[in-house]
Amino acid sequence: MRAMPKPESAGVLLWRVRDGRVEVLLVHPGGPFWARKDLGAWSIPKGEVAPGEDARATAIRELREETGATVEGELVPLGSVTQKAGKTVHAWALEADFDPAALVCNTFEMEWPKGSGVKKTFPEVDRAEWFPLEAARRKINPAQAAFLDRLAGNLDGKTP
């Protein structure tokens, strides 16, 4: 029996400096399972890497699909983490600005309430927000907090 490949996602951690502090853009997953979850529920904009697809290309595509943002600039690799359920997430950092009020994302359909036979459509992401690093550490999926630490390490002494 052949083992199933572990799921992989890729995303971009947008960052900016405001009032002398580094802020990062995180997104909150849409749908009924996440509606009342906050701490530890937020994520970098990310999505599944298709078989044979370049993870960096996936990260750029998913940023656009989950936020509507089209950005340019140098993507700085932040490495990978493995989340609690076993998914590997690859990330890149990019200094860019984005207005969360301009959020546009894909949708998904699922039966809700479960067992009802009724299909409903939900946004992949229901909101985006800029957070200072300290607040982002509380909001982000615990495994992804390593990306915040790596970003901070890359920026150490390089920001105003």
Secondary structure, DSSP 8 states (H G I E B T S, - for coil): -------EEEEEEEEEEETTEEEEEEEEE-STTTTT--TTTBB-SEEE--TT--HHHHHHHHHHHHH-----S--EEEEEEE-TTS-EEEEEEEE----GGG----EEEEESSTTS--EEEEESEEEEEEEEHHHHHHHB-GGGHHHHHHHHHHHTTT--
